[in-house]
Amino acid sequence: MSPMALSMKPTGWFQIGWSTDIQVGDVKPLRYFGHDLVAYRTESGRLVVLNAYCEHLGAHMGHGGTVAGDDIRCPFHGWQWSPEGRNTCIPYQKATNRVRRIGTWSTAERDGIIYLWHDAEGRDPQYDVPSIFDLFPSCGTADDYHELGEAGRFQSDELPIHPQYAAENGVDFAHFKYVHRADEIPTVVHREFGDTDFKTELALNFKRRSADGSYELVEGRTRASLLGLGLGFSHADGVGSICSLTAVTPVDDEHSILRFSAWASKEDGEDEVRVVKRQRNAVGQLKADIAIWEHQRYTEPPGLATAEAAGFRDIRQWARRFYPEGHLGSGAAEQTAGTDEFQAGNAS
């Protein structure tokens, strides 16, 4: 992907880890959207993310900083800063610095996932992050699923991947056969674009081997809900259910970290080995996507088959709202004007 084609700083919620990554009293350095950050969990259990550098003399508080109640204490001179970025203590004088403040970042935690809000214009969150189990009425409740465990979590290294690559999977029905080795190309049952989300449903039959060695055809459904460009929730059923989250979070102008969470449904008579196998199969499907995405070049306008043109046209037009004016890549400002002029070839 050329970094000039799309901004790596779209607006929205993005995953920065799992809740178990940051325990009470932990302090961790982070880097996302080209910013050095520090995350810590207060003694009361609240997760806080601030800009990393102390406004006193610029020490990085993610390296050696400590938690003091609700505050973070700088390792350099012991200055303390609140979750709101205010100086609350200078240990060698009574007065605090009321002028300087550290930039704060909005966070949320749902289903054991840590989310960070990013907006290039500095606005507060424009919408909430839901629980994945509230998005799909047919999936059941959280009590119907096993905990993630290690088998249900995947985190990549920094990769040259843009969040929009994963987002466009929501309309790319043809890749299921060629990337995921599906027995057939799925049928699009439903698509719906909202202000901040995009919902789709695909029908996909697959073969299941019986105990006697024969195969039977099983009807499966995959329902997906994209929230902004950073979060792709899905519910796939067939032989059991998997609820999953695919999250792509930009680190800088060229790289992102991709995380994947797979919750496996509780099925009668299923042992832990089988649960882990289903989770690992789901992770394996994601890795097949990554093998494409990390070498992909964003093409605008794309050359499309007639059958897929409407889906890609709609999702790219919908995605524009997450790139505030003035924050698109330098090449994208000219290209977006032509995104409706898709080059559709003959459908095969």
C-alpha positions as CSV (number, residue, x, y, z in Angstrom):
1,M,0.0,0.0,0.0
2,S,1.3,3.4,-0.9
3,P,1.1,5.7,2.2
4,M,0.1,8.5,-0.2
5,A,-3.2,6.7,-1.1
6,L,-5.0,6.8,2.2
7,S,-4.5,8.6,5.5
8,M,-3.5,6.2,8.3
9,K,-5.4,8.4,10.8
10,P,-9.1,7.7,10.3
11,T,-11.6,8.7,12.9
12,G,-13.1,6.0,15.2
13,W,-12.6,3.4,17.9
14,F,-9.6,1.1,17.6
15,Q,-8.4,-1.8,19.7
16,I,-5.2,-1.3,21.6
17,G,-5.1,-4.6,23.5
18,W,-7.1,-6.9,25.9
19,S,-8.1,-5.9,29.4
20,T,-5.8,-8.6,30.9
21,D,-2.8,-6.9,29.3
22,I,-3.0,-4.0,31.8
23,Q,-3.6,-5.0,35.4
24,V,-4.2,-2.7,38.4
25,G,-1.0,-0.7,39.0
26,D,0.5,-1.5,35.5
27,V,2.1,1.3,33.4
28,K,2.8,0.6,29.7
29,P,4.3,2.7,26.9
30,L,2.2,2.7,23.6
31,R,2.5,4.2,20.2
32,Y,-0.5,4.7,17.9
33,F,-1.5,7.2,15.2
34,G,2.1,8.6,15.3
35,H,1.8,9.5,19.0
36,D,3.8,8.2,22.0
37,L,1.3,7.4,24.7
38,V,1.2,5.9,28.2
39,A,-1.5,3.6,29.5
40,Y,-2.0,2.8,33.2
41,R,-4.7,1.2,35.4
42,T,-5.5,3.1,38.5
43,E,-5.8,1.5,42.0
44,S,-9.6,1.7,41.5
45,G,-9.3,-0.3,38.2
46,R,-9.9,2.6,35.8
47,L,-7.9,2.4,32.5
48,V,-6.3,5.7,31.5
49,V,-4.3,6.7,28.4
50,L,-2.4,10.0,28.2
51,N,0.2,11.5,26.0
52,A,3.4,10.0,27.2
53,Y,5.6,12.9,28.0
54,C,5.6,14.7,31.4
55,E,5.0,18.4,30.9
56,H,7.7,19.2,33.5
57,L,10.9,18.2,31.6
58,G,9.6,15.7,29.1
59,A,10.3,12.3,30.6
60,H,8.5,9.4,29.0
61,M,6.2,8.2,31.8
62,G,5.7,4.8,30.1
63,H,9.2,4.0,31.0
64,G,9.5,3.9,34.8
65,G,6.3,5.7,35.7
66,T,4.3,4.4,38.6
67,V,0.6,4.5,39.7
68,A,-0.3,6.6,42.7
69,G,-4.0,6.2,43.5
70,D,-5.7,7.5,40.4
71,D,-2.6,9.4,39.1
72,I,0.5,8.5,37.3
73,R,3.8,9.5,38.9
74,C,6.7,10.6,36.6
75,P,10.0,8.7,37.2
76,F,12.1,11.8,36.7
77,H,11.0,14.1,39.6
78,G,7.9,12.5,41.0
79,W,5.4,14.9,39.5
80,Q,1.9,13.4,39.5
81,W,-0.7,13.7,36.8
82,S,-4.4,12.9,37.0
83,P,-6.5,10.9,34.5
84,E,-7.7,14.4,33.2
85,G,-4.1,15.3,32.5
86,R,-3.8,17.9,35.4
87,N,-0.8,18.2,37.7
88,T,-1.8,17.1,41.2
89,C,1.5,16.9,43.0
90,I,5.0,18.4,42.9
91,P,6.6,16.6,45.8
92,Y,9.1,19.4,46.7
93,Q,6.6,22.3,46.8
94,K,3.0,22.9,47.9
95,A,1.7,24.5,44.8
96,T,1.0,22.5,41.6
97,N,1.4,23.6,38.0
98,R,-2.0,24.8,37.0
99,V,-1.0,25.9,33.5
100,R,0.4,22.8,31.9
101,R,-1.8,19.8,31.0
102,I,-1.1,16.5,29.4
103,G,-3.3,15.4,26.5
104,T,-5.9,12.7,27.3
105,W,-7.4,9.9,25.2
106,S,-10.8,8.4,25.5
107,T,-11.0,4.7,26.3
108,A,-13.6,2.0,26.6
109,E,-13.6,-1.6,27.7
110,R,-16.1,-4.2,26.4
111,D,-15.9,-8.0,26.5
112,G,-12.4,-7.9,27.8
113,I,-11.2,-5.6,24.9
114,I,-9.5,-2.2,25.3
115,Y,-10.6,0.5,22.9
116,L,-9.0,3.9,22.1
117,W,-10.9,6.8,20.4
118,H,-9.0,8.6,17.7
119,D,-10.1,11.8,16.0
120,A,-7.7,13.9,13.9
121,E,-9.7,17.0,14.8
122,G,-9.6,16.3,18.6
123,R,-13.3,15.7,19.0
124,D,-14.8,13.6,21.8
125,P,-16.2,10.1,20.9
126,Q,-19.1,10.5,18.4
127,Y,-20.6,7.0,19.2
128,D,-20.2,4.1,21.7
129,V,-18.6,0.7,21.3
130,P,-21.2,-2.0,21.8
131,S,-20.7,-5.5,23.2
132,I,-20.3,-8.0,20.4
133,F,-23.0,-10.1,22.0
134,D,-25.5,-7.2,21.6
135,L,-24.9,-6.9,17.8
136,F,-26.2,-10.2,16.6
137,P,-29.6,-11.3,18.1
138,S,-29.0,-14.9,16.8
139,C,-25.6,-15.3,18.6
140,G,-27.0,-15.6,22.1
141,T,-25.3,-14.0,25.2
142,A,-21.8,-13.9,26.5
143,D,-22.7,-16.8,28.9
144,D,-23.2,-19.0,25.8
145,Y,-19.5,-18.6,24.9
146,H,-16.2,-19.7,26.3
147,E,-13.6,-17.2,27.5
148,L,-11.1,-16.2,24.9
149,G,-8.1,-17.8,26.4
150,E,-4.8,-17.8,24.5
151,A,-6.1,-19.8,21.6
152,G,-8.8,-17.2,20.9
153,R,-6.4,-14.2,20.7
154,F,-4.0,-13.2,18.0
155,Q,-1.8,-10.1,17.7
156,S,0.4,-9.3,14.7
157,D,3.7,-7.4,14.5
158,E,3.6,-4.0,13.0
159,L,2.6,-4.6,9.3
160,P,2.1,-2.3,6.3
161,I,-1.7,-2.8,6.5
162,H,-4.4,-0.1,6.4
163,P,-7.7,-0.5,8.3
164,Q,-9.7,-0.1,5.1
165,Y,-8.3,-3.4,3.8
166,A,-10.1,-5.3,6.5
167,A,-13.2,-3.1,6.1
168,E,-13.5,-3.9,2.5
169,N,-13.6,-7.6,3.3
170,G,-17.2,-6.9,4.2
171,V,-18.2,-6.6,0.5
172,D,-15.6,-8.9,-1.0
173,F,-17.7,-12.1,-1.3
174,A,-15.5,-13.6,-4.0
175,H,-12.3,-13.9,-1.9
176,F,-13.9,-16.6,0.4
177,K,-13.4,-19.2,-2.3
178,Y,-9.8,-18.3,-3.2
179,V,-8.3,-17.1,0.1
180,H,-10.3,-19.1,2.6
181,R,-10.8,-22.2,0.4
182,A,-14.6,-22.2,0.7
183,D,-16.4,-24.8,-1.3
184,E,-18.4,-22.0,-3.1
185,I,-18.7,-18.3,-3.4
186,P,-21.2,-17.1,-0.7
187,T,-24.5,-15.4,-1.5
188,V,-25.1,-11.8,-0.2
189,V,-28.3,-12.0,1.8
190,H,-28.3,-8.4,3.2
191,R,-26.4,-5.2,3.3
192,E,-27.1,-2.0,5.2
193,F,-25.0,1.1,5.6
194,G,-25.6,3.3,8.7
195,D,-24.0,6.5,9.8
196,T,-21.1,4.8,11.6
197,D,-21.7,1.1,10.9
198,F,-22.1,-1.3,8.0
199,K,-24.0,-4.6,8.4
200,T,-23.9,-7.5,6.0
201,E,-25.0,-11.1,6.0
202,L,-23.7,-13.9,3.8
203,A,-25.0,-17.4,3.2
204,L,-22.3,-20.1,2.7
205,N,-22.8,-23.8,2.5
206,F,-19.9,-26.1,3.5
207,K,-19.1,-29.8,3.7
208,R,-18.9,-31.6,7.0
209,R,-17.4,-35.0,7.3
210,S,-19.6,-37.6,9.3
211,A,-18.3,-40.4,11.5
212,D,-18.8,-42.9,8.7
213,G,-16.5,-40.9,6.4
214,S,-19.3,-39.5,4.2
215,Y,-19.9,-35.8,3.7
216,E,-23.0,-33.8,4.4
217,L,-23.8,-30.2,3.3
218,V,-24.3,-27.8,6.1
219,E,-25.8,-24.3,5.7
220,G,-23.9,-21.6,7.4
221,R,-24.4,-17.9,7.8
222,T,-21.9,-15.1,8.5
223,R,-23.2,-11.8,9.9
224,A,-20.8,-8.9,10.1
225,S,-21.0,-5.5,11.6
226,L,-18.3,-3.0,10.8
227,L,-18.0,-0.1,13.3
228,G,-16.0,2.7,11.7
229,L,-12.9,1.5,9.8
230,G,-11.1,-0.1,12.7
231,L,-13.5,-2.7,14.1
232,G,-15.0,-5.6,12.3
233,F,-17.4,-7.8,14.4
234,S,-18.8,-11.0,13.1
235,H,-20.9,-14.0,14.0
236,A,-20.5,-17.2,12.0
237,D,-22.6,-20.3,12.6
238,G,-22.8,-23.8,11.2
239,V,-21.1,-26.4,13.3
240,G,-21.2,-24.3,16.5
241,S,-20.8,-20.5,16.5
242,I,-17.8,-18.2,16.5
243,C,-18.1,-14.5,17.4
244,S,-15.0,-12.6,16.4
245,L,-13.5,-9.2,16.3
246,T,-11.0,-8.1,13.7
247,A,-9.3,-4.9,14.7
248,V,-6.6,-2.9,12.7
249,T,-5.0,-0.1,14.6
250,P,-2.5,2.3,12.9
251,V,0.8,2.8,14.6
252,D,2.2,5.5,12.3
253,D,1.8,6.6,8.7
254,E,2.9,3.2,7.2
255,H,2.1,0.5,9.8
256,S,-0.7,-1.0,11.8
257,I,-1.1,-3.8,14.4
258,L,-3.8,-6.3,13.7
259,R,-5.6,-8.1,16.5
260,F,-8.2,-10.8,16.4
261,S,-10.4,-12.3,19.1
262,A,-12.5,-15.4,18.6
263,W,-15.2,-16.5,21.1
264,A,-16.3,-20.1,20.6
265,S,-19.8,-21.2,21.6
266,K,-20.4,-23.8,24.3
267,E,-21.6,-27.0,22.6
268,D,-22.8,-30.1,24.3
269,G,-20.3,-32.9,24.5
270,E,-17.4,-30.7,23.2
271,D,-14.1,-30.9,25.0
272,E,-11.5,-28.2,25.4
273,V,-9.4,-29.7,22.6
274,R,-12.3,-29.2,20.1
275,V,-12.9,-25.6,21.4
276,V,-9.3,-24.7,20.9
277,K,-9.3,-26.2,17.4
278,R,-12.3,-24.1,16.4
279,Q,-10.6,-20.9,17.7
280,R,-7.4,-21.7,16.0
281,N,-9.2,-22.4,12.7
282,A,-10.8,-18.9,13.0
283,V,-7.3,-17.4,13.6
284,G,-6.0,-19.3,10.6
285,Q,-8.7,-17.7,8.4
286,L,-7.5,-14.3,9.5
287,K,-3.9,-15.2,8.8
288,A,-4.9,-16.1,5.2
289,D,-6.2,-12.5,4.9
290,I,-3.0,-11.0,6.3
291,A,-0.9,-12.9,3.8
292,I,-2.8,-10.8,1.1
293,W,-3.1,-7.5,3.0
294,E,0.6,-7.1,3.9
295,H,1.6,-7.1,0.2
296,Q,-1.5,-5.3,-1.1
297,R,-1.4,-2.0,-3.0
298,Y,-4.5,0.2,-2.5
299,T,-5.9,0.7,-6.0
300,E,-8.1,3.7,-6.7
301,P,-10.1,3.4,-8.8
302,P,-10.1,-0.4,-8.9
303,G,-10.8,-2.5,-11.9
304,L,-13.8,-4.5,-10.8
305,A,-16.1,-7.3,-12.1
306,T,-19.7,-6.1,-12.7
307,A,-21.0,-8.3,-9.9
308,E,-18.9,-6.7,-7.2
309,A,-18.8,-3.1,-8.4
310,A,-21.8,-1.9,-6.4
311,G,-20.5,-3.3,-3.1
312,F,-17.0,-1.7,-3.4
313,R,-18.5,1.6,-4.7
314,D,-20.8,1.8,-1.7
315,I,-18.3,0.9,1.0
316,R,-15.7,3.3,-0.3
317,Q,-18.2,6.1,-0.4
318,W,-19.3,5.3,3.1
319,A,-15.7,5.2,4.3
320,R,-15.1,8.8,3.3
321,R,-16.9,10.1,6.4
322,F,-14.1,8.7,8.6
323,Y,-11.4,10.8,6.9
324,P,-11.9,14.4,8.0
325,E,-11.3,17.0,5.3
326,G,-7.7,18.0,5.3
327,H,-6.5,14.8,6.9
328,L,-6.6,12.5,3.8
329,G,-3.3,11.3,2.3
330,S,-2.0,13.8,-0.3
331,G,-3.0,11.6,-3.2
332,A,-6.4,10.8,-1.9
333,A,-7.9,14.2,-2.0
334,E,-7.8,14.1,-5.8
335,Q,-8.8,10.5,-6.0
336,T,-11.9,10.6,-3.9
337,A,-13.7,12.7,-6.4
338,G,-13.4,9.8,-8.9
339,T,-14.4,6.9,-6.6
340,D,-17.8,6.6,-8.3
341,E,-16.3,6.1,-11.6
342,F,-15.4,2.4,-11.1
343,Q,-13.9,0.4,-13.9
344,A,-16.1,-2.6,-14.1
345,G,-15.1,-5.4,-16.4
346,N,-17.3,-8.3,-17.6
347,A,-18.4,-10.6,-14.9
348,S,-17.0,-14.1,-15.3
